[in-house]
Amino acid sequence: MIPARVSFRVDYRTGIVTVALVNVDRLERVTLEFPSTAIEEPVLEDLVRLILGRDSAFLKRGDSAGLRGRASG
């Protein structure tokens, strides 16, 4: 059996929610970022469908966390 995990991390300063999916859609880690205002029922329903293996629309909803430019500091 291969363990899978979904975790949510919130940055209250920026209002960004980071969703980490480990071994959910594929055998790797996928990290997506959403504005906190975007986490509504349809987004969570897409996440449940992804977990159940029915649809991957959730993966198209967020920004890949590693692709967005960040200020270094």
C-alpha positions in Angstrom: 0.0 0.0 0.0 1.3 3.5 -0.9 0.3 6.2 1.6 -1.3 9.4 0.2 -1.7 12.8 1.9 -3.5 16.1 1.3 -2.4 19.1 3.4 -3.4 22.8 3.5 -1.0 25.5 4.7 -2.2 29.1 5.0 -0.1 32.2 4.9 -2.3 34.7 6.8 -0.1 37.7 5.7 -0.6 37.1 2.0 -3.9 35.2 2.1 -2.4 32.3 0.0 -3.5 28.7 0.7 -0.9 26.1 -0.3 -2.3 22.7 -1.0 0.2 19.8 -1.1 -0.9 16.5 -2.6 1.5 13.6 -2.0 0.8 10.4 -4.0 -2.8 11.4 -4.8 -3.0 11.8 -8.6 0.4 10.3 -9.3 3.4 9.0 -7.3 4.9 12.3 -6.5 4.3 15.6 -4.7 2.1 18.3 -6.4 1.9 21.7 -4.7 -0.7 24.3 -5.7 -1.4 27.8 -4.4 -4.8 29.5 -4.2 -6.0 32.9 -3.0 -7.9 32.1 0.2 -11.0 33.7 -1.4 -10.9 31.1 -4.1 -11.4 28.1 -1.7 -15.1 27.6 -2.2 -17.4 24.5 -2.4 -16.8 23.8 -6.1 -13.0 23.7 -5.5 -13.4 21.3 -2.6 -15.7 19.1 -4.6 -13.1 19.0 -7.4 -10.5 18.0 -4.7 -12.8 15.1 -3.5 -13.3 13.9 -7.1 -9.5 13.9 -7.6 -9.0 11.9 -4.4 -11.6 9.4 -5.6 -9.9 9.1 -8.9 -12.8 10.5 -10.9 -11.5 13.8 -12.3 -8.3 15.9 -12.3 -10.0 19.3 -12.7 -8.6 20.4 -9.3 -5.1 20.3 -10.7 -6.1 23.0 -13.2 -7.6 25.3 -10.6 -4.5 26.5 -8.7 -1.1 27.9 -9.6 1.9 25.6 -9.3 3.7 26.8 -6.2 7.2 26.5 -7.8 6.4 28.6 -10.8 5.3 31.9 -9.3 8.0 34.5 -8.9 8.9 35.4 -5.3 11.0 38.2 -3.9 14.2 37.0 -2.4 15.0 38.4 0.9 
